[in-house]
């Protein structure tokens, strides 16, 4: 059960506390300013690019909840381009393309690359996204459990036939590729494999962000009996491989425990990664907790507005990007001291480090090329 929600500080209180911290640590306030200004250039939508996929992962919410059967997939490229143009006209600058499996339909990816500033695909890694024409596309590669557990959970063909070497295939497809970031869903059964898996990703020339494995379709998808051990190992590996694991320690704690230091528990009432125009969210939008501005999630018919960034089964969800977004919009709870605000800044910078197109990503040729200007109102 979620804990009672903590009252958010007012805008005036937030501004005052920031100014006080700025008097003590002006360089920290500069980093906040840079984060806010870059963040305002990114207005995201998430699109189910296709209902098709070349594998059937255990714990995949898309197929466990029959998203592939809910809508008819649009294949007309001209219609898709018109859809993207509409997004752009509405202020969207960034798209996260999921599926299904986006690499099965590269021409559809092109439609987004042509018109939006920032494009990311979420892929299982079985196929490589070509570099030509997709040079600036961020590639998020899924990984479940690590070690042999990844094949056990993901290396399953649509007809049920199992195979081996999915992680090795993904490594080969994206060896030394600066666009690639492995999104590693940590699982209790994968505890013995975390360090080895991270080491191999680093040796492959890639980076990794931690996710949390939700076993959709089971009786209790988020249940772990060794949560503290999982947390300790994730933090230890982060410390051992700081240049490979982009996830910040505070984020790792929030991801695994589902809690923020101020008392709130991650869940529907605070999750900002909802389609804000969806009629089911009227009360959520009105409850005072932040949402992502104009965020929307679209089905593969490019007409159906989905509930949120994942399954809509909120009690089963600990999605990495949703947790990240929750922390990013919760800066007001990090203004007790410069040290606490520094935690938030570290979380925010590590979030942007995931994406190749962001200036916080060390592989980006424009790394560190941030906007300048005064801090304005909140």
HELIX and SHEET records of a PDB file:
HELIX    1   1 UNK A   11  UNK A   24  1                                  14    
HELIX    2   2 UNK A   26  UNK A   39  1                                  14    
HELIX    3   3 UNK A   61  UNK A   64  1                                   4    
HELIX    4   4 UNK A   67  UNK A   70  1                                   4    
HELIX    5   5 UNK A   77  UNK A   89  1                                  13    
HELIX    6   6 UNK A  102  UNK A  105  5                                   4    
HELIX    7   7 UNK A  106  UNK A  113  1                                   8    
HELIX    8   8 UNK A  148  UNK A  154  1                                   7    
HELIX    9   9 UNK A  166  UNK A  173  1                                   8    
HELIX   10  10 UNK A  188  UNK A  193  5                                   6    
HELIX   11  11 UNK A  194  UNK A  203  1                                  10    
HELIX   12  12 UNK A  227  UNK A  240  1                                  14    
HELIX   13  13 UNK A  249  UNK A  257  1                                   9    
HELIX   14  14 UNK A  279  UNK A  281  5                                   3    
HELIX   15  15 UNK A  282  UNK A  286  1                                   5    
HELIX   16  16 UNK A  314  UNK A  316  5                                   3    
HELIX   17  17 UNK A  320  UNK A  328  1                                   9    
HELIX   18  18 UNK A  331  UNK A  334  5                                   4    
HELIX   19  19 UNK A  338  UNK A  353  1                                  16    
SHEET    1   A 7 UNK A 207  UNK A 212  0                                        
SHEET    2   A 7 UNK A 180  UNK A 186  1                                        
SHEET    3   A 7 UNK A 138  UNK A 144  1                                        
SHEET    4   A 7 UNK A 118  UNK A 123  1                                        
SHEET    5   A 7 UNK A  94  UNK A  98  1                                        
SHEET    6   A 7 UNK A  44  UNK A  48  1                                        
SHEET    7   A 7 UNK A 296  UNK A 298  1                                        
END                                                                             
